[in-house]
Amino acid sequence: IALSKGCQAFAETSVCRNLSVMKMSERELPTINSETRRNIERTLLECFAEACNNLLENSDLNEQELICILCMHLGCSNTVISHLGHTTSATIRKRKERIRKKISAAQYEIIAGEL
């Protein structure tokens, strides 16, 4: 998985700085409108395009699962991921379970192990 290359590209974006602030201020997460949410998602998918393509070739992941994987890799908590996805932490836990079933154990370890 080409995650390190995507991390370098992502680190140079304003979205990265915004996400870092969210990770640090988890208890007081800022309100995110749908345009900002979509911008975050689009930036993640663009910066990590190669890794996403590799994952999609070998699995049937959907876009929200890819975004969850990328957020996991970037060290986001379930709370931050759920805030970005406008859902609950319980939904994110369930999504992570589905992801584990859809990708190989080795792929999952690469994603989760590099946190």
N, C-alpha and C positions, 0 to 999 in steps of 0.2 A: 504494500500500500504506500502510495506516494504522499504521505502525510507531512513529512518534514518540509518538503518543497512548498506545500500549501501554507504551512505555518509561517514561513518566511514572507510569503506574499501577503498573508492575512495580517501579519504584525505591522505592516506599513499602512493599514487602512484606518480610517476614523472609526469604523465599526468595531475594530479590535479595541480601541481605547474605550468606547462606550461599553462594550462587553466586560472589559476589565473593571470598570467602575461598578457595573451591576454585580459582578462577582464579589467585590469588596463590600458593597452596601446591600447585602442580601435581604436584610430586614426592612429596608426602606427602598424597595425597587421603584424606579420611576415608571410613570404611566407610559405605555408604548402604544401609539396609534397604529393602525393597520399599514400605513405607508412606511413607517419606520420599521415595523416588523418585517415587511416584505423586503426592504432594503437590506436588513441584516441577513435574512435568508439568502437573498440573491448574492450578496457579497461572499457568504460562506461557500455557496455552491460554485461560484466563479473561482475563488482562490484555491479551492480544493477539488477542482474539476477532474484532474487526473485520478485522484484517489476515489472520487465518486464513480467515475467510469469503470475503474477496476472492480469496485464493489458491485456495481450494477451488472457487469458481465457475468458474475458468478452467483447472483442471488436475485430475488424478486423484491428488493427493498423499494419502498416508496419515498417520495421527497421528504416527508416529515421524519421518516426513520433515518434518512441520510443526515438531515439537520441535527437530529438527536445524537447520532454517532459523532458528528463533527464537534458538537458542543461538549460531549463526553471527553473527546480527545483534548479539547481546550481546557478541561478542568472545571467545567460548569456543574454546579449542583443540580439536583432534580428541581429545586425551587426556581433557579434561574432558567433552566430549560423550559419548565412549565410556564413561566412568565412570558418567555419569548413565544411560546406556542399557544398562548392564551388558553391554557388547560390546567389540569391539576397535577400535583406531584404523583398521585396514585396512577394517573394515566401514563405518566412518564415511566414509572416503574414497570407497568404492564408493557409499554412500548419496548423497553429494554429487554424484557423477557422474550418478546416476539423477535427482536433483532437477534438474540442469542440463537434462536431456532433457525433463523434464515441464513446466517453466515457461519462459516467454519469456526471451530473453537480457536484455531490459530489466528484467524483474522480478528476475532473478538479480543483475544489476549493482546494483540498488537495495539488495538484501539484503547482498551482499558488499561493495559500495562504501561503505556507511555504517559499516563496522566501525571 
